[in-house]
Amino acid sequence: MKQDFIERDLSVLWHPCTQMKDHESLPLIPIKSGKGVYIEDFDGNRYIDAISSWWVNLFGHCNPTINQAIREQIEQLEHVLLAGFSHEPVVSLSEQLVELTPPGLSRCFYADNGSSAIEVALKMSFHYWSNHGHPEKQRYISLSNSYHGETLGALSMGNVPLFTKTYGPLMLDTLVAPSPDCYHRDPGDTWEAHSRKMFIEMEALIEKHAHEVAAVIVEPLVQCAGTMRMYHPVYLSLLRAACDRYNIHLIADEVAVGFGRTGTLFACEQANITPDFMCLSKGLTAGYLPLSVTLTTDEVYSAFYDDYAKLNAFFHSHSYTGNPIACAVANASLGIFRDENIIEKNKQTAALMHELTQPIASHPHVAEVRQTGMMVAMEMVKDKATKTPYDWLERRGLKVYQHALENGVLLRPIGNVVYMVPPYVITEEQIKHVVNIASDGIDIATSA
């Protein structure tokens, strides 16, 4: 039955972020079910989902609280357009998000996924300036090594060549500031010192181009698809102040880092800042359903509030905007955060992850073990002293991936970076197992 399923799949599907020819030698893994931190294949093999199925799962697969919320909502209302209509789940969710996110974020605009949330923020920012008589403010500043999604506007904000190089002719002309990524800090520099130093170039870029820039967009604290590179919150504080001085919007892409991943509910909290736009998805629905939201301020909202004939409205929509079932899931997820004191529990889990992974830092082919909250990354290198990377064609990370699967763990390294972003329900014993397998996998991958 398993082989038949694989053949059916490969005859009709085109999988994401995959060179499909790999499946001639790298078997596809059909998953039959999931429970807690585990997913189970058709042969009964179970795998700890140590990457939360691309960073979306928060409270385990088939969580009973969330399952119940879906059952109740689906019997009430499955979907209705959000133009001219509304419903209880989306209003309740919006009220909670306005309460939980940084002060001043007071309006919620819904879409279907993280890329779409970024597109909303980019368009809103440009349109805001246009409505205020500044149509010349139509460029954006992003960070090197950044990733903001796959749709063309979001892709234009990204700076990882693997994703962007092919589509260069189609993309917006974005200004790029060097990343504050602390992996490249000078010997003796702290994360804070390096982040402050790297901000000098960002501020110079802002000052030079402020007249034509609508917004700066960043992933707060962790550049996830950019091999989990991390930086200090002070950079966000400096950036917020500079955007205020030069009259530029700040877009915080918290799609991957929001909802407790960095140790606080939202990463921006660690810098005590409020962005002009905050984009959320992934953990918003705890890994269940597509939903995203772009939060913004009353100041931005008021720039579009006008007589219809002036055509200042934000005419942007998605068919499933604010889907009631997805919103009900998000409400249930926020209820778990509240009722089970998740952020405090995560601090204990993060401390354990730190304790268990620190010995890997002494590995002769690991340049760094870095961590922000519930996100840990271990970077394999050819030469530790110089941080010389392995040739990407050697696919060292793939060897870790295969070893982990053979031992009941789903790890999906980004290039030569092995990382853990587990569901919050993972236990101490499960974490120990994941770390042991990751460590053994690194040994195997760097042994030749």
N, C-alpha and C positions, 0 to 999 in steps of 0.2 A: 504493500500500500504506500509506503514511504517513497519508493522509487517512482511509482506511478504519479504520485503527487508532484515530485520534483520535475518530472518530464512535462506534466501539465503546466506547471509554473513557467518553466523555461521556454515553452512553446508560445506563451502569450504575454509574459511580463517583461518589463524593462525596469530593473531595480535602481534606486537612487544611489548616487555617489559610488557607482560600481562599474568597473570594466567587466562587462558581461562575459568576455572570453575567459576570465579567471575561473568561472564556474565549470570549465572543462576539467580543471584539476582541483579546484577548491569547492568541496560539496556545499550546496545550499542546505540550510537547516530549517526544515518545516517545524513550526511551533504549534503544538496542540492546545496547550493551556498555560495559565500563569496563576501563581498564588503567592502572596507575600513578595519576598525578594527573588523568588524562583520563576523561571519559565521552563516548560517541559516539552521535549520533542516527541515525535511519534514512536520512538523506540523506548520511551520512558526515562531518557537521560534528563537530569535537571541541571540548570545553570543558574548560579547567582548573577542577577542582573546588576553588575557592579558599575554600569554606566547609565542606569536608569532609562534604558531604551532611548538613547540620544538625549539624555538630561531632562526628560519630561516627567518621569514617574517619581512621586514624592512619598506615597504611603503604601507602596506595594501593589502588586497586581491583584485585581478582583477584590479590592478593599470593600468590606461589607457595608460600611457607612455610605460610601459613594455609590455602590451598587443600589442600595435602597433609595437613595435620592433620585437615581435615574428611573427606577421602577415607578416611583410616585409621580415624577414629572411627566413621564411618557403617557400616563393615563389621564393627564390633565390637559396638556398642550405640547405638541411636538415642535411646531414652528409657526411663526407669523411674521410678516414683513415688519421691519422696525421703522419704516417711513409712515408717519401718521398713526401708528399703533404702538402699543407698549405691552409689557407683561410684568408680573411680580418678580420672577427670577432676575431679570436684567436690572430692574430698579434696585432690588435688594443688593445685588452684587456691586452696582455702582456706588451705592451708599457706603458699603463696607470699604471699597477701594479708596474712595475719597477720604475716609476716616483713617485708613492704615498707611497710605502713601505719604510722602513728605508734605508738610503744610503748604497750602496754596494750589495744589493740584485738585481741581474742583469739577472738571468735566471729563466724561468718559466717551470715547468714540470707538466702537467695536469693529473688528474685522475677523479674518479667519485664521491667520497664522502670523508668525513673527515678521516675515518679509513684508506682509501687507501692513502691519502696524508701523513699520519703518516708512513705507510709502506714504501712509497717512501723515506722519509727522513731517516728512520732507515737503509734501504738498501744502500742508497747513502753514508751515513756516514761510514758504515763498508767497503763498496767497495772503497771509497776514501782512507782510511788507507791501505787497501790491495794493491791498486795500487801504494801506496807510500812505500811499503815494510814493513808495520806494520800489518800483518794479526792477530797478537795477540790482537789488539784493537777491541774486539768483544762483549764487555759488555756495558750496559747502566745504567745510574743513573736516577731515577725518584723520585718524591715526594710521601710521604704517602698521602692517601686520594685523589690521582689523578685519572683521567679518560682520556683515549686517544682513545677510540674506541673499536670495538667488534671483528675485525679480530685478529688472534692469536698474531701477532707481536705487534699491537697496544694494545691489551688486556694485554700483558705482561708488558707494561709500566704503566698500571693502578694499583691502589691499593685500590679499593673499593670492599670489600669481596663479596657483593651481585652479582657483575659481574664476579669476578675472581676466587672465591673459588672452584667452580665445575671443572674448567678447569686447575687447577694447574699442573697436570702431563704433559700437552701439552705446557706449557708456557716457555718462555725464563727465564733464571736465572738473574733477574734484581736486581741491588743494589738500596736500598731505603733510602732516606734521610728524616728526619722528616719535615713535612709541616710547612711553616712559617705562616700558618693560624692564624689570629689574634684573633679569637674567644677564644683561649686558653691563651691569654696573661695574665701576672700577673697583679694584681690590681695596677693601677697607671702607668703602661707601656703604651706608645703610640704605634700606629701601627708600626711606624718606628723603635722604640727601640726594639720591639719584633721581627720584621723581621730581624734586625741586629743580635740579639741574636741567632735566629734559624739558621742563616747562618753559624755559627761556626761549627755546626755538618756537614753541607753540605761540607764545605771546607775541613774538616778532612777526609771525605769519598773520595773526589776528590784526595787529596794528597796521600792517601794510595793506591788508585786503578788506578791512572792516566795511568800507563803503560798498562792496559788492557781495559780501557774505551774508547769507540768511541765517545760517546756523552752523554750529560745531556739533558733531555727533561722536560719541564715545561709548565703548562698553565699560561700564564702571568696574574697576578693580581687576577683572580677569578678561583677557582676550581669548575666549574659549577655543574657537576653531583655529586660532593662531597659535596652536600648540600649547594652550593653557598658560600663556605668559601672564604675569601678574605685576601689579604696581601698588604704590602706597596711596591711601585716601587723600593725602595732602594735594595731590595733583588735581583732584576734582574740586577741592576748595579754591585753589588758585584759578582754575578754569572758570568756575562760576563767577568769581570776582572780575575776571578779565572780560567775560561775555557781557557782564553788566556795564563795565566801563566803556566798552566799544559798541554797545547797542546791538548785540548778536544773540540769537537764541541758542540754548543748550539743549540738545537731545540726548537723553540717557537711554541707551539700548539695554534694558534689563531683561530681555527675552530669555537669556540663558542663566543670568546670575540672580534673578529675582526669586522671591518666595523661599528665602532661607538658605540658599546655596552658599553665600559668602559669610554666613555667621549671623547676619541680621536679616530681618524680613526682606529689606531692599538694600542693595549695596550703597546707594546714595546716603543712607542713614549714617554710614561710617565717616562721611565727610560733612555731615550736618548741612547738606545743601538741598535745594529744590530745583530741579531742572524745569525748563519751560515745557518740555514734552518728556513723558516717560512711557516707553514701549514695553508691554508685557505679553508673554504667551507661555509656551512650554508648561512650566509648573502651575500656571493659572488654573488649568483643569486637572492637575495631578496626574497627567499622562493618559487621560481618557479620551478627550475629544478636541477637535480643532477649535480654537478660540483665541483671539488676541484683543488687546485694548490699548489705545493710545490715550493717556491722560494728559490734560493740559490745564491752563489757568483761565480764570474769568477774563483776564486781559486779552488773551488770544481769542476766546469765545466771543467777546464783545465786538471784535473787529469784523465778524461775519454776521452779526445780528443787525438786520437792516430791512428796509422795505424790499419786497420781492423784485420790484422793477429795476432796482439798482444792480441786481445780479451779483451781489457780494456773498451769497450763500456758498457753503462748502458742498458742491455737488459731487460727492464721492460715495460709492455704496458697494456693498457685497450682498449677494442674494441671501446668505445665511447670517448676516449681521445680527449679533445678539441672540443667537439661537437659544431658546428656552432650556433645552436639555443640557447644552453645554454650560449655560449660566447656573443651572441647578447643581451641576457637578462642581463648578467653581465655588458656589456658596457652601457646599458640603465640605470641600477642601479647606476653606477658610475656617469653618467650624471646627475641624480637627486641629488646626493650628491653635485656635483659641482654647478649646476644651482640654487638650492634652499637653499644653505648655511645650510645644514642639521646639521653639527656638532655644529654650534653656536645655532641653534634652540633647539637642544637636551640639551644644557646646561640649558636653561630655563625650559624645561620639567623635567629634572633631579632635578632641584632646587624645583620645585613644588612637585615632588614625595617625596623628602626629607621632605619638610614641612608637607605634609599630613600624612606621615607614622610615623613621630617621636613620636606622642602621643601613638602609639601602644607599644613603648618601656617601658611604665610604666605599662603595663598589668602584673598582678601577675604571669602569666605563659608564658611570653615572655622573654627569656634571653637576646636577642639582636635584634635590627633592624640595619642591615648593608647595605651599599650601595657603589657601584662603578659605576659612570656614570648612565646609563639607567637600571642598575640591582639592585633591592632591595630585600632583604631577611629578613624574620621575623621568628625567631627560637622559637618554642614552647617547653617548658620544664615542667617536673613535679615539680621541685623545683628551683626557680629562684636564690636563694642565692648560691646554690652549682652547678647550671647548670646540675642537675641530669636529664637525658632525660626520656621521657616516654618510656615504653616498646614498641618496634616496632610492636609487635603483636596487640596492641590496635588500630593501624591504624588511629591515630588522623587526619593525613593529609587527609585521605579519607573523613572524615566528612566535612572538609573545601571544598573539591572538590565538594561534593554533594550539599552543601549549595550554593556554587557559581553558579552551573549550574541552580539551582532552581530560581536564581535571575539574570540570563542573563550574567554570566561571566564564562569564561574558565580559571580556576586556576588548576594547577596540581602539588600539593606540592611534594617535594622530602622528603619522610619520614615525619618528623615533621617540616619541613621547608617550609613555605609558601613564594612564591617569585613572583615578577612581572618583566617580561622582555617584555614590550609591543612594538608593531609596532611604528615607529617614527611619524606616522600620528595621534596618539591618541590625543584627545582634553582634555582641562582642566576638563570639566564636566564628560567625560568618566573616567578620572583618579580618580576623586573624587568618582565616583560610584564604581570603582574597589576597592579602598582603604576601603570604607565603608563596602563593602561585605566581603572583607578579614578580616576586624576587627570583624565583626559580626560572621563570620565563626570560627575565633579563639575563640571567646567567647563560641560558641556552642561546639566546639571540646574539650575545656578544662574544661567544666562545670561539668563533672562527673569523 
